[in-house]
Amino acid sequence: MLKVIIVVFLFISIFSLFRALMAMSRDDKNQQMTRNLGRRVMFSALTLVLIVLALSMGWIEPNPRPY
């Protein structure tokens, strides 16, 4: 369940990034691009905090041998 939440947060941040790109290409003047980029940063930070919290609580385990 936790991995699904992490993936959903990452998809939301990518979607917000593309919405900001569309607002920038339309030359939108009502701060829509700034809001979308702010949402992207918020969801990226939330994802990072969730991963660090899950690692510290032992809910997920890192790969002990990455090579």
C-alpha positions as CSV (number, residue, x, y, z in Angstrom):
1,M,0.0,0.0,0.0
2,L,2.9,2.4,0.8
3,K,4.5,1.8,-2.5
4,V,1.3,2.6,-4.3
5,I,1.0,5.9,-2.4
6,I,4.6,6.8,-3.4
7,V,4.0,6.0,-7.0
8,V,0.8,8.1,-7.0
9,F,2.7,11.0,-5.5
10,L,5.3,10.8,-8.2
11,F,2.7,10.7,-10.9
12,I,1.0,13.7,-9.4
13,S,4.3,15.6,-9.4
14,I,5.0,14.7,-13.0
15,F,1.5,15.7,-14.0
16,S,1.9,19.1,-12.2
17,L,5.1,19.6,-14.1
18,F,3.5,19.1,-17.4
19,R,0.6,21.4,-16.5
20,A,3.1,24.1,-15.6
21,L,4.8,23.5,-19.0
22,M,1.4,24.0,-20.8
23,A,0.8,27.2,-18.8
24,M,4.2,28.5,-19.7
25,S,3.7,27.7,-23.4
26,R,0.4,29.5,-23.4
27,D,2.0,32.6,-21.7
28,D,-0.7,32.5,-19.0
29,K,-0.5,35.6,-16.8
30,N,-2.7,34.4,-13.8
31,Q,0.1,32.6,-11.9
32,Q,-1.1,29.1,-12.9
33,M,2.4,28.0,-13.7
34,T,3.7,29.1,-10.3
35,R,1.0,27.2,-8.5
36,N,1.6,24.0,-10.5
37,L,5.3,24.2,-9.9
38,G,4.6,24.7,-6.2
39,R,2.4,21.6,-6.1
40,R,5.2,19.6,-7.8
41,V,7.7,20.7,-5.2
42,M,5.3,19.9,-2.4
43,F,4.5,16.4,-3.7
44,S,8.2,15.7,-4.4
45,A,9.1,16.7,-0.8
46,L,6.2,14.7,0.6
47,T,7.4,11.7,-1.4
48,L,10.9,12.1,0.0
49,V,9.7,12.5,3.6
50,L,7.5,9.5,3.2
51,I,10.3,7.3,1.9
52,V,12.7,8.5,4.7
53,L,10.0,7.9,7.3
54,A,9.2,4.4,5.9
55,L,12.9,3.5,6.0
56,S,13.3,4.7,9.6
57,M,10.2,2.9,10.8
58,G,11.2,-0.4,9.0
59,W,8.2,-0.5,6.7
60,I,10.4,-0.8,3.7
61,E,13.9,-2.2,3.5
62,P,16.6,-0.9,1.1
63,N,18.5,-3.2,-1.1
64,P,21.6,-4.3,0.9
65,R,23.7,-5.0,-2.2
66,P,22.8,-2.6,-5.0
67,Y,25.3,-4.0,-7.5
